[in-house]
């Protein structure tokens, strides 16, 4: 598998945020971006919740540096889960979570894997 170029967006998703707020039309957007250290499986995360902007970083599991990150909506409000699929398997392996609200954005690992 060929690694993405540093700075390229490899996964992104967004959702309407604060739908109960009739004045502002905010979105919650998360982007996974290849870092300059992509050969080691490092990715940057950009999260926007309305006018609030947050950044973070995660590293793919040891032995899985070439796996492609995927993103899906989480079960909690204003949450996205970053994960991956392994060749020959349709399972989405949850790995990293990004959640936000009006006041803060939280990024955390969910599980650990090694290959």
Backbone as a printed PyTorch tensor [residue, N CA C, xyz], in Angstrom:
tensor([[[  0.8370,  -1.1860,   0.0000],
         [  0.0000,   0.0000,   0.0000],
         [  0.8780,   1.2440,   0.0000]],

        [[  0.5130,   2.2010,  -0.8220],
         [  1.2530,   3.4520,  -0.8820],
         [  0.7340,   4.4110,   0.1890]],

        [[  1.6520,   5.0320,   0.9120],
         [  1.2740,   5.9570,   1.9730],
         [  0.8090,   7.2840,   1.3780]],

        [[ -0.1330,   7.9610,   2.0350],
         [ -0.5760,   9.2740,   1.5490],
         [  0.5160,  10.3140,   1.7180]],

        [[  0.4410,  11.3600,   0.9200],
         [  1.4010,  12.4620,   1.0340],
         [  1.1260,  13.2420,   2.3160]],

        [[  2.1840,  13.6880,   3.0010],
         [  1.9750,  14.5320,   4.1820],
         [  1.1120,  15.7410,   3.8340]],

        [[  0.1630,  16.0400,   4.6970],
         [ -0.7350,  17.1700,   4.4950],
         [ -2.0240,  16.8060,   3.7910]],

        [[ -2.1300,  15.6020,   3.2590],
         [ -3.3610,  15.2260,   2.5560],
         [ -4.4110,  14.7090,   3.5460]],

        [[ -5.6650,  15.0580,   3.2760],
         [ -6.7860,  14.6030,   4.0990],
         [ -7.1250,  13.1780,   3.6760]],

        [[ -7.0780,  12.2420,   4.6140],
         [ -7.3550,  10.8380,   4.2950],
         [ -8.7580,  10.4050,   4.7230]],

        [[ -9.3710,  11.1410,   5.6420],
         [-10.7390,  10.8460,   6.0820],
         [-11.3320,  12.1200,   6.6760]],

        [[-12.6270,  12.3190,   6.4640],
         [-13.3070,  13.4960,   7.0120],
         [-14.8010,  13.2270,   7.0910]],

        [[-15.4520,  13.8880,   8.0330],
         [-16.9010,  13.8050,   8.1380],
         [-17.3830,  15.0190,   8.9230]],

        [[-18.6720,  15.3260,   8.8000],
         [-19.2390,  16.4470,   9.5510],
         [-20.7000,  16.1710,   9.8610]],

        [[-21.2120,  16.9110,  10.8260],
         [-22.6150,  16.8210,  11.2150],
         [-23.0740,  18.1880,  11.6750]],

        [[-24.3890,  18.4170,  11.6110],
         [-24.9440,  19.6460,  12.1550],
         [-24.7280,  19.6500,  13.6580]],

        [[-24.3760,  20.8050,  14.1840],
         [-24.1520,  20.9380,  15.6190],
         [-25.1460,  21.9470,  16.1890]],

        [[-25.5810,  21.7100,  17.3680],
         [-26.4890,  22.6010,  18.0810],
         [-27.7270,  22.9080,  17.2580]],

        [[-28.3940,  21.8720,  16.8190],
         [-29.5910,  22.0530,  15.9990],
         [-30.6950,  22.7980,  16.7530]],

        [[-30.6140,  22.7920,  18.0890],
         [-31.6120,  23.5250,  18.8780],
         [-31.3630,  25.0380,  18.8620]],

        [[-30.1940,  25.4610,  18.3990],
         [-29.8530,  26.8810,  18.3030],
         [-30.3380,  27.3900,  16.9500]],

        [[-31.4250,  28.1700,  16.9500],
         [-32.0340,  28.6390,  15.7030],
         [-31.2830,  29.8250,  15.0870]],

        [[-30.4150,  30.4810,  15.8480],
         [-29.6850,  31.6430,  15.3540],
         [-28.4090,  31.2390,  14.6110]],

        [[-27.6410,  30.3360,  15.1920],
         [-26.3690,  29.9220,  14.5940],
         [-26.5370,  28.5660,  13.9100]],

        [[-25.8440,  28.3690,  12.8300],
         [-25.8960,  27.1060,  12.1000],
         [-24.5040,  26.4920,  12.0990]],

        [[-24.1170,  25.9400,  13.2620],
         [-22.7870,  25.3770,  13.4310],
         [-22.7190,  23.9520,  12.9000]],

        [[-21.5100,  23.5580,  12.5060],
         [-21.2070,  22.1830,  12.1270],
         [-20.0940,  21.6700,  13.0300]],

        [[-20.0610,  20.3640,  13.2000],
         [-18.9530,  19.6930,  13.8590],
         [-18.2530,  18.8890,  12.7760]],

        [[-17.0210,  19.2340,  12.4890],
         [-16.2600,  18.6240,  11.4030],
         [-14.9590,  18.0510,  11.9330]],

        [[-14.6220,  16.8330,  11.5010],
         [-13.3620,  16.2000,  11.8850],
         [-12.6400,  15.7530,  10.6170]],

        [[-11.3420,  16.0830,  10.5480],
         [-10.4940,  15.6790,   9.4270],
         [ -9.2890,  14.9240,   9.9520]],

        [[ -8.9350,  13.8390,   9.2720],
         [ -7.7270,  13.0740,   9.5740],
         [ -6.7380,  13.3850,   8.4530]],

        [[ -5.5640,  13.8940,   8.8310],
         [ -4.5780,  14.4030,   7.8690],
         [ -3.2520,  13.6810,   8.0570]],

        [[ -2.6530,  13.2560,   6.9480],
         [ -1.3510,  12.5870,   7.0110],
         [ -0.3040,  13.5590,   7.5580]],

        [[  0.4130,  13.1450,   8.5800],
         [  1.4540,  13.9520,   9.2140],
         [  2.7630,  13.8170,   8.4280]],

        [[  3.7180,  14.6770,   8.7200],
         [  5.0310,  14.5820,   8.0700],
         [  5.7420,  13.2840,   8.4520]],

        [[  5.3090,  12.6390,   9.5360],
         [  5.8780,  11.3770,   9.9830],
         [  4.9470,  10.2070,   9.6120]],

        [[  4.3540,  10.2830,   8.4340],
         [  3.3740,   9.2940,   7.9940],
         [  3.9720,   7.8820,   7.8960]],

        [[  5.2520,   7.7750,   7.6170],
         [  5.8890,   6.4510,   7.5180],
         [  5.8010,   5.6940,   8.8430]],

        [[  5.6780,   6.4110,   9.9460],
         [  5.5200,   5.7880,  11.2620],
         [  4.0540,   5.6560,  11.6600]],

        [[  3.1250,   5.9910,  10.7380],
         [  1.6970,   5.8670,  11.0110],
         [  1.1090,   7.0110,  11.8010]],

        [[  1.7250,   8.1970,  11.7360],
         [  1.2500,   9.3500,  12.5090],
         [  0.2760,  10.1820,  11.6680]],

        [[ -0.8470,  10.5320,  12.2840],
         [ -1.8760,  11.3550,  11.6320],
         [ -2.2430,  12.5210,  12.5410]],

        [[ -2.5390,  13.6610,  11.9210],
         [ -3.0420,  14.8290,  12.6300],
         [ -4.5680,  14.8010,  12.5670]],

        [[ -5.2150,  15.3630,  13.5850],
         [ -6.6640,  15.4630,  13.6280],
         [ -7.0300,  16.9270,  13.7990]],

        [[ -7.8690,  17.4290,  12.8970],
         [ -8.4180,  18.7840,  13.0010],
         [ -9.8990,  18.6490,  13.2940]],

        [[-10.3640,  19.2890,  14.3630],
         [-11.7700,  19.2390,  14.7450],
         [-12.3020,  20.6550,  14.8870]],

        [[-13.3870,  20.9530,  14.1900],
         [-14.0390,  22.2620,  14.2690],
         [-15.4460,  22.0720,  14.8040]],

        [[-15.7760,  22.8100,  15.8480],
         [-17.1410,  22.8320,  16.3710],
         [-17.5870,  24.2820,  16.3240]],

        [[-18.3290,  24.6310,  15.2890],
         [-18.6840,  26.0400,  15.0920],
         [-17.4190,  26.8560,  14.9460]],

        [[-17.2670,  27.9150,  15.7320],
         [-16.0710,  28.7560,  15.6250],
         [-14.8650,  28.2230,  16.4110]],

        [[-15.0280,  27.1080,  17.1170],
         [-13.9450,  26.5500,  17.9310],
         [-13.1500,  25.5330,  17.1270]],

        [[-11.8270,  25.6380,  17.1850],
         [-10.9330,  24.8010,  16.4100],
         [ -9.9710,  24.0790,  17.3400]],

        [[ -9.8210,  22.7590,  17.1610],
         [ -8.9130,  21.9560,  17.9860],
         [ -8.0640,  21.0690,  17.0910]],

        [[ -6.8650,  20.7560,  17.5710],
         [ -5.9910,  19.8480,  16.8380],
         [ -5.4850,  18.7660,  17.7880]],

        [[ -5.1720,  17.6330,  17.2310],
         [ -4.6120,  16.5230,  17.9830],
         [ -3.8230,  15.6300,  17.0500]],

        [[ -3.4000,  14.5020,  17.5680],
         [ -2.5740,  13.5970,  16.7810],
         [ -2.7230,  12.1860,  17.3460]],

        [[ -2.6470,  11.1950,  16.4630],
         [ -2.6190,   9.8080,  16.9070],
         [ -1.6780,   9.0230,  16.0110]],

        [[ -1.2460,   7.8790,  16.5080],
         [ -0.3520,   6.9900,  15.7670],
         [ -1.0520,   5.6540,  15.5900]],

        [[ -1.0540,   5.1450,  14.3730],
         [ -1.6690,   3.8490,  14.0970],
         [ -0.9480,   2.7700,  14.9140]],

        [[ -1.6060,   1.6380,  15.1440],
         [ -1.0120,   0.5710,  15.9670],
         [  0.2960,   0.0420,  15.3990]],

        [[  1.1450,  -0.4420,  16.2870],
         [  2.4290,  -1.0450,  15.8910],
         [  2.1650,  -2.2200,  14.9550]],

        [[  2.8260,  -2.1970,  13.8210],
         [  2.6190,  -3.2150,  12.7960],
         [  1.4980,  -2.8710,  11.8360]],

        [[  0.7140,  -1.8400,  12.1430],
         [ -0.4050,  -1.4230,  11.2920],
         [ -0.2160,  -0.0200,  10.7540]],

        [[  1.0260,   0.4260,  10.6570],
         [  1.3100,   1.7900,  10.2150],
         [  0.7570,   2.0830,   8.8150]],

        [[  0.6380,   1.0640,   7.9710],
         [  0.1560,   1.2710,   6.6050],
         [ -1.3660,   1.1590,   6.4850]],

        [[ -2.0690,   0.8420,   7.5770],
         [ -3.5280,   0.7780,   7.5300],
         [ -4.1070,   2.1750,   7.3010]],

        [[ -5.1990,   2.2400,   6.5560],
         [ -5.8160,   3.5280,   6.2510],
         [ -6.8620,   3.8710,   7.3060]],

        [[ -6.7520,   5.0440,   7.9320],
         [ -7.7750,   5.4580,   8.9020],
         [ -9.1120,   5.7140,   8.2070]],

        [[-10.1850,   5.3210,   8.8720],
         [-11.5530,   5.5640,   8.4250],
         [-12.2690,   6.2990,   9.5440]],

        [[-13.3550,   6.9810,   9.2220],
         [-14.0850,   7.7330,  10.2400],
         [-15.5730,   7.4380,  10.1180]],

        [[-16.2370,   7.3590,  11.2830],
         [-17.6910,   7.1850,  11.2940],
         [-18.2490,   7.9410,  12.4910]],

        [[-19.5410,   8.2110,  12.4330],
         [-20.2070,   8.8890,  13.5410],
         [-20.2700,   7.9440,  14.7330]],

        [[-20.0370,   8.4880,  15.9230],
         [-20.1320,   7.7040,  17.1420],
         [-21.5620,   7.6460,  17.6450]],

        [[-21.8040,   6.8700,  18.6840],
         [-23.1510,   6.7220,  19.2340],
         [-23.5420,   7.9090,  20.1180]],

        [[-22.5840,   8.5830,  20.7170],
         [-22.8730,   9.7490,  21.5530],
         [-23.0170,  10.9910,  20.6720]],

        [[-23.7520,  12.0020,  21.1240],
         [-23.8830,  13.2330,  20.3350],
         [-22.5180,  13.8880,  20.0940]],

        [[-22.3460,  14.4590,  18.9190],
         [-21.1390,  15.1910,  18.5420],
         [-19.8720,  14.3630,  18.7730]],

        [[-19.9040,  13.1350,  18.2870],
         [-18.7770,  12.2160,  18.4400],
         [-18.4740,  11.5300,  17.1180]],

        [[-17.1930,  11.4440,  16.7930],
         [-16.7230,  10.6630,  15.6590],
         [-15.7110,   9.6420,  16.1650]],

        [[-15.7090,   8.4760,  15.5370],
         [-14.7660,   7.4240,  15.8760],
         [-13.8790,   7.1880,  14.6600]],

        [[-12.5780,   7.2140,  14.8800],
         [-11.6030,   6.9170,  13.8410],
         [-11.1440,   5.4830,  14.0710]],

        [[-11.1200,   4.7300,  13.0160],
         [-10.7160,   3.3370,  13.1150],
         [-10.1200,   2.8740,  11.8060]],

        [[-10.1700,   1.5770,  11.5740],
         [ -9.5740,   1.0150,  10.3600],
         [-10.1760,  -0.3540,  10.1010]],

        [[ -9.9730,  -0.8460,   8.8920],
         [-10.3250,  -2.2150,   8.5240],
         [ -9.0480,  -2.9110,   8.0840]],

        [[ -8.9970,  -4.2140,   8.3200],
         [ -7.8520,  -5.0330,   7.9430],
         [ -8.2230,  -5.7630,   6.6560]],

        [[ -7.2680,  -5.9190,   5.7500],
         [ -7.5280,  -6.6180,   4.4860],
         [ -8.2010,  -7.9600,   4.7290]],

        [[ -9.2520,  -8.2180,   3.9570],
         [ -9.9640,  -9.4800,   4.0690],
         [-10.9640,  -9.5380,   5.2070]],

        [[-11.1760,  -8.4330,   5.9090],
         [-12.0770,  -8.3850,   7.0510],
         [-12.9470,  -7.1360,   6.9200]],

        [[-14.2440,  -7.2560,   7.1040],
         [-15.1430,  -6.1090,   6.9760],
         [-15.3870,  -5.4010,   8.3050]],

        [[-14.7880,  -5.8910,   9.3780],
         [-14.9710,  -5.2900,  10.7040],
         [-14.3190,  -3.9240,  10.7720]],

        [[-15.0490,  -2.9340,  11.3120],
         [-14.4910,  -1.6170,  11.5910],
         [-13.9070,  -1.6670,  12.9970]],

        [[-12.5970,  -1.5460,  13.1040],
         [-11.9190,  -1.5810,  14.4020],
         [-11.8240,  -0.1640,  14.9580]],

        [[-12.6000,   0.1100,  16.0130],
         [-12.5780,   1.4300,  16.6520],
         [-11.2320,   1.6410,  17.3170]],

        [[-10.6860,   2.8630,  17.1480],
         [ -9.3340,   3.1170,  17.6490],
         [ -9.1970,   4.4420,  18.3960]],

        [[ -9.7650,   5.5190,  17.8590],
         [ -9.5490,   6.8580,  18.3990],
         [-10.8690,   7.6170,  18.3240]],

        [[-11.1970,   8.3730,  19.3650],
         [-12.4720,   9.0860,  19.4110],
         [-12.2540,  10.5910,  19.5180]],

        [[-13.1030,  11.3400,  18.8110],
         [-13.1080,  12.8020,  18.8850],
         [-14.5280,  13.2150,  19.2350]],

        [[-14.6910,  13.9080,  20.3540],
         [-16.0140,  14.3720,  20.7690],
         [-15.9250,  15.8400,  21.1600]],

        [[-17.0480,  16.5310,  21.0230],
         [-17.0360,  17.9630,  21.2980],
         [-18.3930,  18.4100,  21.8220]],

        [[-18.3960,  19.6240,  22.3710],
         [-19.6230,  20.2910,  22.7970],
         [-19.3800,  21.7960,  22.6750]],

        [[-20.1960,  22.5740,  23.2410],
         [-20.0370,  24.0270,  23.1260],
         [-18.7500,  24.5430,  23.7690]],

        [[-18.1840,  23.7950,  24.6980],
         [-17.1020,  24.3130,  25.5180],
         [-15.7360,  23.6710,  25.2950]],

        [[-15.7060,  22.4170,  24.8680],
         [-14.4110,  21.7490,  24.7450],
         [-14.4840,  20.6020,  23.7370]],

        [[-13.3090,  20.2050,  23.2820],
         [-13.1790,  19.0560,  22.3950],
         [-12.2380,  18.0690,  23.0600]],

        [[-12.6000,  16.7940,  23.0220],
         [-11.8090,  15.7550,  23.6710],
         [-11.4020,  14.7210,  22.6240]],

        [[-10.1290,  14.3350,  22.6600],
         [ -9.6090,  13.3040,  21.7730],
         [ -8.9360,  12.2490,  22.6260]],

        [[ -9.2530,  10.9580,  22.3380],
         [ -8.6750,   9.8960,  23.1590],
         [ -8.6440,   8.5800,  22.3880]],

        [[ -7.6580,   7.7610,  22.7420],
         [ -7.5960,   6.4060,  22.2070],
         [ -8.6960,   5.5840,  22.8640]],

        [[ -9.2970,   4.6920,  22.0990],
         [-10.3420,   3.8150,  22.6270],
         [ -9.8280,   2.4250,  22.9330]],

        [[ -8.9770,   1.8940,  22.0540],
         [ -8.4650,   0.5370,  22.1980],
         [ -7.0300,   0.4950,  21.7200]],

        [[ -6.3220,  -0.5730,  22.0640],
         [ -4.9450,  -0.7810,  21.6180],
         [ -4.9020,  -2.0500,  20.7810]],

        [[ -4.1240,  -2.0150,  19.7040],
         [ -3.9470,  -3.1750,  18.8270],
         [ -2.4770,  -3.2930,  18.4740]],

        [[ -2.0390,  -4.5020,  18.1880],
         [ -0.7190,  -4.7280,  17.5890],
         [ -0.8660,  -5.7930,  16.5300]],

        [[ -0.0400,  -5.7020,  15.5190],
         [ -0.0990,  -6.6510,  14.4000],
         [  1.2550,  -7.2700,  14.1790]]])
